[in-house]
Amino acid sequence: MKKLLTTSALTSVVMLSAVTLSSAQTTVSGNLALGYKAQSTNANKEKSYRTFTRESQINLRNTGKLPIGMDYAAGFSFEFDGNQGQPSVPASSTDSLAAATSENIYLNIISGKTTLHFGADHIQNPDTMITNIVGGLPDIDEVISGVNDKAPIFITHTNSAYQAYGVGVIHNFGPVTGSVYYTPNRTDAAAANNGGTRGTNDVSGTVNAGADTAESQLEFMVRGDLGVKGLNAFAYYGVAESGSSSRADKTLGIKVGARYNLGNITVAADIAETDTADTVTTLQTQSKSFGLAYAVNKELSVGLMRANTSRNTLSLSEKMTGINIGYALGPISLNTHIAKGDNVAGTVSKGEAVLIHANLNF
C-alpha cells in the first residue's frame, strides 16, 4: 500500500508538472547592430580614428500561470558588444563576461496590476535619452565618446543602481505605471553564488571597491501618458546613503522627461541632476536636452538633438549637437548619426563623429 501511495503521489506530481509546463511559453528574441564610425578631433588630429561597431543580444523569456492563480514571467539576456573582453578604441575596456551575463535578469510574480520583481537591469532603468527620437541606440553621448580620449559627462544613468541585483514592486495605475526598487549593494553587478559569497565584479569595473560595495539604494520611478494621447512622460528619484565616514552623506539622482507626438512631428525634453559622493567633494552635475523629429513618411524620419551639461567643479559647460536620419526596411532599420561635441567632459575638447549602423530585431 505504501508503495502504491508513493507511486500515486509521484504520478500526481508528474501530471501537475505536465499541466504547468503545457501552460508555459518560452520565447527567444534578440537584435544585432553593425555600424561604421568615423571621428575627428580638432585639437589633436592624431586622435581621430575610424572603426566598425557591433552590439548583439539574445533574450530568453518564459511565461505561464502558477497553481495559486497568479502569472509569472522570467528571463535573462546575453549581451556582447564589439569591445567585450578586449581593448576598445581609443580607450581600454573594463567590460567582462560578468557584464555580458548580467543583462535583463528577472523573475516576476504577477497579480493583476501588481508585479513583484527580483533581478537586475529590468525595471527602473532611467539610462535612456528620451530626446533621442529617431536614432535609437546609441545615444549622442556614446557617438561623441572618444573625443580627445574623453567621455562626455552628460547624465544618462542618473546614478541609478538598476544594474545591481535587487527587489522591486511595479503597479499599473492606469495613466501611469509606478515602481519602487531596492538593492542592498548598489555597485555590485555580479550576484553572489547560492551560498551567499559576494561577487567581486562591480558596475564600475573595480574589484572589491571598498566602502562603495556596502551602499544600499532605494529608487522610485513613474512613467506613462498621464491620460494624454501621444504623450510619454517619466520621473525618477534615487538615493543611496554613503555608509562611510570618509565620503559625503548621499548619492542622489533625479530625472524628469517627456516626449509628445503631434502627427508627423515629435518633440521631447528632459532634465537630470546628480550629486555623486566623493572622498574630497560632492560632484553636482546637471544636464538638459531637447529633441525634435519629423516623419517624412512611414519609412524615413529626421531628428535633431541638443544637450548641455554643467558641473560645479568645472568652468566649462559641455555641449553636444546631433542630427539623426532613420530609414525603416521592415525588420532592419538603417540609422545615421552626425554629432558635434564642444567642451567634452568640461575640458577644451572639440570633435565631430559620424556613425552609420544597421539594426536587425528578431
MOZI-V439164 format. One record per pair of residues at least 24 apart in sequence whose ideal C-beta (glycine too) atoms are under 8 Angstrom apart, sorted by the first residue. I is the first residue (numbers start at 1). J is the second residue. If there is no record, write none. Layout:
# MOZI-V439164
i->I j->J
i->I j->J
This chain:
# MOZI-V439164
i->16 j->67
i->20 j->64
i->20 j->65
i->20 j->67
i->23 j->64
i->23 j->65
i->24 j->62
i->24 j->63
i->24 j->64
i->25 j->62
i->25 j->63
i->25 j->64
i->26 j->60
i->26 j->61
i->26 j->62
i->27 j->60
i->27 j->61
i->27 j->62
i->28 j->58
i->28 j->59
i->28 j->60
i->28 j->61
i->29 j->58
i->29 j->59
i->29 j->61
i->29 j->361
i->29 j->362
i->30 j->56
i->30 j->57
i->30 j->58
i->30 j->59
i->30 j->361
i->30 j->362
i->31 j->55
i->31 j->56
i->31 j->57
i->31 j->359
i->31 j->360
i->31 j->361
i->31 j->362
i->32 j->56
i->32 j->359
i->32 j->360
i->32 j->362
i->33 j->137
i->33 j->357
i->33 j->358
i->33 j->359
i->33 j->360
i->34 j->357
i->34 j->358
i->35 j->355
i->35 j->356
i->35 j->357
i->35 j->358
i->36 j->355
i->36 j->356
i->36 j->357
i->37 j->143
i->37 j->353
i->37 j->354
i->37 j->355
i->37 j->356
i->38 j->353
i->38 j->354
i->39 j->146
i->39 j->147
i->39 j->351
i->39 j->352
i->39 j->353
i->39 j->354
i->40 j->351
i->40 j->352
i->40 j->353
i->41 j->147
i->41 j->148
i->41 j->349
i->41 j->350
i->41 j->351
i->42 j->350
i->42 j->351
i->43 j->148
i->43 j->348
i->43 j->349
i->43 j->350
i->44 j->148
i->47 j->90
i->47 j->147
i->47 j->148
i->47 j->149
i->48 j->351
i->49 j->89
i->49 j->90
i->49 j->146
i->51 j->89
i->52 j->82
i->53 j->82
i->53 j->355
i->53 j->357
i->54 j->81
i->54 j->82
i->55 j->79
i->55 j->80
i->55 j->81
i->55 j->82
i->55 j->137
i->56 j->80
i->56 j->81
i->57 j->103
i->59 j->104
i->66 j->109
i->70 j->109
i->70 j->110
i->70 j->111
i->71 j->109
i->71 j->110
i->71 j->111
i->72 j->107
i->72 j->108
i->72 j->109
i->72 j->110
i->73 j->106
i->73 j->108
i->73 j->110
i->74 j->106
i->74 j->107
i->74 j->108
i->75 j->104
i->75 j->105
i->75 j->106
i->76 j->101
i->76 j->103
i->76 j->104
i->76 j->105
i->76 j->106
i->77 j->103
i->77 j->104
i->77 j->105
i->78 j->103
i->79 j->103
i->89 j->146
i->90 j->146
i->90 j->149
i->91 j->146
i->91 j->149
i->91 j->151
i->94 j->204
i->94 j->205
i->95 j->205
i->96 j->201
i->96 j->205
i->98 j->189
i->98 j->190
i->98 j->199
i->98 j->201
i->99 j->189
i->99 j->201
i->102 j->163
i->102 j->189
i->102 j->190
i->102 j->191
i->105 j->165
i->113 j->171
i->113 j->172
i->113 j->173
i->114 j->169
i->114 j->170
i->114 j->171
i->114 j->172
i->115 j->169
i->115 j->170
i->115 j->171
i->116 j->167
i->116 j->168
i->116 j->169
i->117 j->167
i->117 j->168
i->117 j->169
i->117 j->170
i->117 j->179
i->117 j->181
i->118 j->166
i->118 j->167
i->119 j->165
i->119 j->166
i->120 j->162
i->120 j->163
i->120 j->164
i->120 j->165
i->120 j->166
i->120 j->189
i->120 j->191
i->121 j->162
i->121 j->163
i->122 j->162
i->123 j->162
i->123 j->168
i->123 j->170
i->123 j->179
i->123 j->181
i->123 j->221
i->124 j->160
i->124 j->162
i->124 j->168
i->124 j->179
i->124 j->181
i->124 j->219
i->124 j->221
i->124 j->236
i->124 j->238
i->125 j->160
i->125 j->162
i->126 j->157
i->126 j->158
i->126 j->160
i->126 j->162
i->126 j->221
i->126 j->234
i->126 j->236
i->126 j->253
i->126 j->255
i->127 j->156
i->127 j->157
i->127 j->158
i->127 j->160
i->127 j->162
i->128 j->156
i->129 j->156
i->129 j->270
i->129 j->289
i->129 j->305
i->129 j->307
i->130 j->232
i->130 j->234
i->130 j->257
i->130 j->258
i->130 j->259
i->130 j->268
i->130 j->270
i->130 j->291
i->131 j->257
i->131 j->259
i->131 j->268
i->131 j->269
i->131 j->270
i->131 j->289
i->131 j->290
i->131 j->291
i->131 j->305
i->131 j->307
i->132 j->291
i->132 j->303
i->132 j->305
i->132 j->324
i->133 j->259
i->133 j->266
i->133 j->268
i->133 j->291
i->133 j->292
i->133 j->293
i->133 j->301
i->133 j->303
i->133 j->305
i->133 j->324
i->134 j->293
i->134 j->301
i->134 j->302
i->134 j->303
i->134 j->324
i->134 j->325
i->134 j->326
i->134 j->335
i->135 j->303
i->135 j->322
i->135 j->324
i->135 j->326
i->135 j->335
i->135 j->337
i->136 j->326
i->136 j->333
i->136 j->335
i->136 j->359
i->137 j->359
i->138 j->337
i->138 j->355
i->140 j->305
i->140 j->307
i->140 j->320
i->140 j->322
i->140 j->337
i->140 j->339
i->141 j->307
i->141 j->320
i->143 j->322
i->143 j->337
i->143 j->339
i->143 j->353
i->143 j->355
i->144 j->320
i->144 j->339
i->144 j->340
i->144 j->341
i->144 j->344
i->144 j->351
i->144 j->353
i->146 j->351
i->146 j->353
i->147 j->341
i->147 j->344
i->147 j->349
i->147 j->350
i->147 j->351
i->147 j->353
i->148 j->344
i->148 j->347
i->148 j->349
i->148 j->351
i->150 j->344
i->150 j->345
i->150 j->347
i->150 j->349
i->151 j->345
i->152 j->309
i->152 j->318
i->152 j->320
i->152 j->341
i->152 j->344
i->152 j->345
i->153 j->285
i->153 j->309
i->153 j->311
i->153 j->314
i->153 j->318
i->153 j->345
i->153 j->346
i->154 j->287
i->154 j->289
i->154 j->307
i->154 j->309
i->154 j->318
i->154 j->320
i->155 j->255
i->155 j->272
i->155 j->273
i->155 j->274
i->155 j->285
i->155 j->286
i->155 j->287
i->155 j->309
i->157 j->253
i->158 j->236
i->158 j->238
i->158 j->253
i->158 j->254
i->158 j->255
i->158 j->272
i->158 j->274
i->159 j->238
i->159 j->240
i->159 j->251
i->159 j->252
i->159 j->253
i->159 j->274
i->159 j->275
i->159 j->276
i->160 j->219
i->160 j->236
i->160 j->238
i->160 j->253
i->161 j->186
i->161 j->187
i->161 j->203
i->161 j->217
i->161 j->219
i->161 j->238
i->161 j->240
i->162 j->219
i->163 j->189
i->163 j->203
i->164 j->188
i->164 j->189
i->164 j->203
i->164 j->217
i->165 j->191
i->166 j->217
i->173 j->224
i->174 j->227
i->175 j->224
i->175 j->225
i->175 j->226
i->175 j->227
i->176 j->222
i->176 j->223
i->176 j->224
i->176 j->225
i->176 j->226
i->177 j->222
i->177 j->223
i->177 j->224
i->178 j->220
i->178 j->221
i->178 j->222
i->179 j->220
i->179 j->221
i->179 j->222
i->180 j->218
i->180 j->219
i->180 j->220
i->181 j->218
i->181 j->219
i->181 j->220
i->181 j->221
i->182 j->216
i->182 j->217
i->182 j->218
i->182 j->219
i->183 j->216
i->183 j->217
i->184 j->216
i->185 j->213
i->185 j->214
i->185 j->215
i->185 j->216
i->186 j->212
i->186 j->215
i->186 j->216
i->186 j->217
i->186 j->240
i->186 j->251
i->187 j->212
i->187 j->213
i->187 j->215
i->188 j->213
i->210 j->244
i->211 j->242
i->211 j->243
i->211 j->244
i->211 j->246
i->211 j->247
i->214 j->243
i->214 j->244
i->215 j->240
i->215 j->241
i->215 j->242
i->215 j->243
i->215 j->251
i->216 j->240
i->216 j->241
i->216 j->243
i->217 j->251
i->228 j->260
i->230 j->260
i->230 j->261
i->230 j->262
i->231 j->258
i->231 j->259
i->231 j->260
i->231 j->261
i->232 j->258
i->232 j->259
i->232 j->260
i->233 j->257
i->233 j->258
i->233 j->259
i->234 j->258
i->242 j->277
i->246 j->279
i->247 j->277
i->247 j->278
i->247 j->279
i->248 j->275
i->248 j->277
i->248 j->278
i->248 j->281
i->248 j->282
i->249 j->277
i->250 j->275
i->250 j->277
i->251 j->275
i->251 j->276
i->251 j->277
i->259 j->291
i->264 j->294
i->264 j->295
i->264 j->296
i->265 j->292
i->265 j->293
i->265 j->294
i->265 j->295
i->266 j->291
i->266 j->292
i->266 j->293
i->266 j->294
i->266 j->295
i->267 j->291
i->267 j->292
i->267 j->293
i->268 j->292
i->281 j->313
i->283 j->311
i->283 j->312
i->283 j->313
i->284 j->311
i->284 j->312
i->285 j->309
i->285 j->310
i->285 j->311
i->285 j->312
i->286 j->310
i->286 j->311
i->293 j->324
i->298 j->328
i->299 j->327
i->299 j->328
i->299 j->329
i->300 j->325
i->300 j->326
i->300 j->327
i->300 j->328
i->301 j->325
i->301 j->326
i->301 j->327
i->302 j->326
i->309 j->346
i->310 j->346
i->311 j->346
i->314 j->346
i->314 j->347
i->315 j->346
i->316 j->343
i->316 j->346
i->316 j->347
i->316 j->348
i->317 j->343
i->317 j->346
i->318 j->342
i->318 j->343
i->318 j->344
i->318 j->345
i->318 j->346
i->319 j->343
i->320 j->344
i->331 j->360
i->331 j->361
i->331 j->362
i->332 j->358
i->332 j->359
i->332 j->360
i->333 j->358
i->333 j->359
i->334 j->358
i->335 j->359
